[in-house]
C-alpha cells in the first residue's frame, strides 16, 4: 500500500488541477479572486492607479459631464458596470472607487465612474436623479475599450455610440445616498437589457427615516437602529446636504455653515448663526438638532414643504411609481451608523420588479465598506467573516455569469 501512495498523491493533484482548469473551476477561482478584491478595497485604495481614460458626455442641464473609464484593452469586454458615488467630495476620484474600477476591469467589465457635481459638493436635490439617468445613458453607449481614445476635454456627446452587435449587460451600483437616485433613475427605463442588474450598498427606501435615525437613534421599523448607533456627525452631514431645499439664500448659507462647524466639533458655537435664521430656517435646525424620538414627527411637519418634498422625491419607497425590469441586489452592513440596515429590509418589502431581489446583511461591513482592519491579511479578513464571504461570493458568481463570452 505504501508503494502506491505516491501515485495516489499525484493522481489527487492531477484531479485537483483538472478541476481548477475546467470551466466551473476557472469560474470559481475568478469569483474568489474578485471576493478578495472586495474585501481589500479599503486597503488597496491607497495604491490604486488612475483610470485608463476619461470620457465626456452631456449632462441633464446641457453642460459637459465627465466619467472615468476602467477597462482591459487586451480582452473583449463582457459587460458594463457603472459605479455611482454618493456624498463624497472626491467624487469619481475617490480612491475606493478607483480600486473597485481596476478590480472589475481585470474581469472583463467596462467600468464607468461618473462625476456628479451636486453630490461631490455634498448637496442633494431632485436633479440628482436626472444626473444618474444621464450617466446610465452614457454608459450604455460604451461597448468597447476603444472609448479610451476619447480625450478628457472632448466636446459633449463624444462618448462612442452604442454598437448593436455588442449589446452588453449593464449593472448599476449605488452607494449610500446615491442608491436612491440610482433606483429612481432605473425606474425611468421602460425595458432592461438581458442580464441587467442593480446593486445598492448601504441603500435606503425612505430618506425621512434616515433623518429620523441620524437625529434620534431610532427607526420606525424596530424602535432602535437594529443594534447600530447613529454616527454623531451624521445629522449635520444631512443638514448641510439639504440646505439648498430652502428658499432663502441666507438660510441656506447659515445652515450649511452650521453643518460644517458641527461636523468638525460637536461643541462648536452656532448661536449667532442660529439667531440669523428665519422661522423656516429655524424649523429645519430644530428638526436636525432634536434627539427626542417623540418630537420628530411634529418637528418634521413644521419644516419648509419644499424640504419635505425633496426628501420624499428622493425616497424610492415613496416615489418609485413603476415596476423595475431587472434583478436587484441589496447589501447592507448590520452595524451601519449612517443608514440603518432596516432601510434595506424595507426596500425588499416595497420594491416591485419582474426580476429577483436578493438581500444580504453583512456583519463585517460598516457603511458601504469593509471593517477597517489593516493589520491583518485580506484572506484573514475574509475568513473571519465566513457567512459574509459566502453571501458576497454567491452574488459575485451571479454577476460574473452575466458577462458575454469573450471573443
Long-range contacts (C-beta under 8 A, 24 or more apart in sequence): 27-397, 27-400, 27-401, 28-397, 30-107, 30-400, 31-393, 31-396, 31-397, 31-400, 32-393, 33-107, 34-103, 34-104, 34-107, 34-396, 34-400, 35-382, 35-389, 35-392, 35-393, 35-396, 36-378, 36-379, 36-382, 37-99, 37-100, 37-103, 37-106, 38-100, 38-103, 38-370, 38-392, 38-396, 39-370, 39-378, 39-381, 39-382, 39-389, 40-99, 40-370, 40-378, 40-381, 41-96, 41-99, 41-100, 41-103, 41-369, 41-370, 42-96, 42-369, 42-370, 42-372, 42-374, 43-374, 43-378, 44-99, 44-103, 45-94, 45-95, 45-96, 45-98, 45-99, 46-95, 48-95, 48-98, 48-99, 48-101, 48-102, 49-98, 49-102, 50-98, 51-98, 51-101, 51-113, 52-105, 52-145, 52-148, 53-147, 53-148, 53-149, 53-150, 53-152, 54-150, 54-151, 54-152, 55-112, 55-138, 55-142, 55-147, 55-150, 55-154, 55-158, 55-159, 56-150, 56-152, 56-153, 56-154, 56-155, 56-156, 56-157, 56-158, 56-159, 57-134, 57-135, 57-137, 57-138, 57-141, 57-156, 57-157, 57-158, 57-159, 58-134, 58-138, 58-156, 58-157, 59-131, 59-134, 60-127, 60-130, 60-131, 60-133, 60-134, 62-156, 63-156, 64-155, 64-156, 65-114, 65-115, 65-117, 65-131, 65-134, 65-135, 65-138, 66-92, 66-114, 66-115, 66-152, 67-92, 67-112, 67-113, 67-114, 67-115, 67-135, 67-138, 67-139, 68-92, 68-93, 68-98, 68-101, 68-112, 68-113, 69-110, 69-111, 69-112, 69-113, 69-142, 69-145, 69-147, 69-148, 70-98, 70-101, 70-102, 70-104, 70-105, 70-109, 70-110, 70-111, 70-112, 70-113, 71-105, 71-109, 71-110, 71-111, 71-145, 71-147, 71-148, 72-105, 72-106, 72-108, 72-145, 73-145, 73-148, 75-108, 75-406, 76-108, 76-406, 76-407, 77-108, 77-109, 77-110, 77-143, 77-144, 77-145, 77-166, 77-168, 77-404, 78-107, 78-108, 78-109, 78-168, 78-402, 78-403, 78-404, 78-405, 78-406, 79-108, 79-109, 79-110, 79-168, 79-169, 79-170, 79-171, 79-195, 79-402, 79-403, 79-404, 80-109, 80-110, 80-111, 80-112, 80-139, 80-140, 80-142, 80-168, 80-169, 80-170, 80-171, 81-109, 81-110, 81-111, 81-112, 81-170, 81-171, 81-172, 81-173, 82-111, 82-112, 82-113, 82-114, 82-135, 82-136, 82-139, 82-170, 82-171, 82-172, 82-173, 83-111, 83-112, 83-113, 83-173, 83-175, 84-114, 84-116, 84-132, 84-135, 84-172, 84-173, 84-174, 84-175, 84-178, 84-181, 84-182, 85-113, 85-114, 85-115, 85-116, 85-119, 85-120, 85-175, 85-178, 86-119, 86-174, 86-175, 86-176, 86-177, 86-178, 86-179, 86-368, 87-119, 87-122, 87-124, 87-176, 87-177, 87-237, 87-241, 88-119, 88-120, 89-120, 89-121, 89-122, 90-120, 91-115, 91-116, 91-119, 91-120, 96-369, 107-400, 107-403, 108-403, 108-406, 109-403, 110-142, 110-143, 110-144, 110-145, 110-147, 110-168, 112-138, 112-139, 112-142, 114-138, 114-139, 116-178, 119-177, 119-178, 122-237, 122-240, 122-241, 123-240, 123-241, 123-243, 123-244, 124-177, 124-241, 124-242, 124-244, 124-310, 124-314, 125-244, 125-245, 125-310, 126-310, 126-313, 126-314, 128-178, 128-180, 128-181, 128-314, 129-181, 129-184, 129-185, 129-188, 129-313, 129-314, 130-185, 131-181, 132-172, 132-174, 132-178, 132-181, 132-182, 132-184, 132-185, 133-185, 133-188, 136-170, 136-172, 136-185, 136-186, 136-189, 139-170, 139-172, 140-170, 143-168, 166-404, 167-193, 168-193, 168-404, 169-193, 169-194, 169-195, 169-196, 169-197, 169-402, 169-403, 169-404, 170-196, 171-196, 171-197, 171-198, 171-199, 171-399, 171-402, 172-197, 172-198, 172-199, 173-198, 173-199, 173-200, 173-201, 174-198, 174-199, 174-200, 174-201, 174-203, 175-201, 175-202, 175-368, 176-201, 176-202, 176-203, 176-338, 176-339, 176-367, 176-368, 177-241, 179-203, 179-204, 180-204, 180-207, 180-314, 180-315, 180-316, 181-314, 183-316, 183-320, 183-324, 183-351, 184-314, 184-316, 184-319, 184-320, 186-324, 186-326, 187-316, 187-320, 187-321, 187-322, 187-324, 189-325, 190-325, 191-325, 192-324, 192-325, 192-326, 192-355, 195-402, 196-325, 196-326, 196-327, 197-326, 197-327, 197-328, 197-329, 197-355, 197-399, 197-402, 198-324, 198-326, 198-327, 198-328, 198-329, 199-328, 199-329, 199-331, 199-395, 200-328, 200-329, 200-330, 200-331, 200-344, 200-347, 201-331, 201-332, 201-368, 202-331, 202-332, 202-333, 202-336, 202-338, 202-339, 202-367, 202-368, 203-330, 203-332, 203-339, 203-343, 203-344, 203-347, 204-315, 204-316, 204-339, 204-343, 204-344, 204-347, 205-315, 205-316, 205-317, 205-343, 205-344, 205-346, 205-347, 205-350, 205-351, 206-315, 206-317, 206-318, 206-343, 206-346, 207-311, 207-312, 207-314, 207-315, 208-300, 208-308, 208-311, 208-312, 208-315, 209-340, 209-342, 209-343, 209-346, 210-238, 210-338, 210-339, 210-340, 210-343, 211-235, 211-238, 211-287, 211-288, 211-300, 211-311, 212-293, 212-296, 213-339, 213-340, 214-238, 214-338, 215-287, 215-288, 215-289, 215-290, 215-291, 215-296, 216-290, 216-291, 216-292, 216-293, 216-296, 217-291, 217-293, 218-293, 219-340, 219-342, 221-342, 221-345, 221-346, 222-340, 222-342, 225-340, 225-342, 226-334, 226-340, 226-341, 226-342, 227-334, 227-335, 228-334, 228-335, 228-336, 228-337, 228-340, 228-341, 229-337, 230-337, 230-338, 231-337, 231-338, 231-367, 232-266, 233-262, 233-263, 233-266, 234-337, 234-338, 235-288, 235-289, 236-260, 236-262, 236-263, 236-288, 237-263, 237-338, 238-288, 239-284, 239-285, 239-288, 242-284, 242-307, 242-310, 242-311, 243-284, 245-304, 245-306, 245-307, 245-309, 245-310, 246-280, 246-281, 246-284, 246-304, 246-306, 246-307, 247-280, 247-304, 247-306, 248-278, 248-280, 248-281, 250-276, 250-278, 250-281, 251-277, 251-278, 251-280, 251-281, 251-284, 254-281, 255-281, 255-284, 255-285, 258-285, 280-304, 316-347, 316-350, 316-351, 317-346, 317-347, 317-350, 320-351, 320-352, 322-352, 323-352, 323-353, 323-354, 324-351, 324-352, 324-353, 324-354, 324-355, 325-353, 325-354, 325-355, 326-353, 326-354, 326-355, 327-353, 327-355, 327-356, 327-357, 327-358, 327-398, 328-353, 328-355, 328-356, 328-357, 328-358, 329-358, 329-360, 329-395, 329-398, 330-357, 330-358, 330-359, 330-360, 331-360, 331-362, 331-365, 331-392, 331-395, 332-359, 332-360, 332-361, 332-362, 332-365, 333-361, 333-362, 333-363, 333-364, 333-365, 333-366, 333-367, 333-368, 334-361, 334-362, 334-363, 334-365, 335-363, 335-365, 335-366, 336-365, 336-366, 336-367, 336-368, 337-366, 337-367, 338-367, 339-367, 358-395, 360-391, 360-392, 360-395, 362-388, 362-391, 362-392, 363-387, 363-388, 364-388
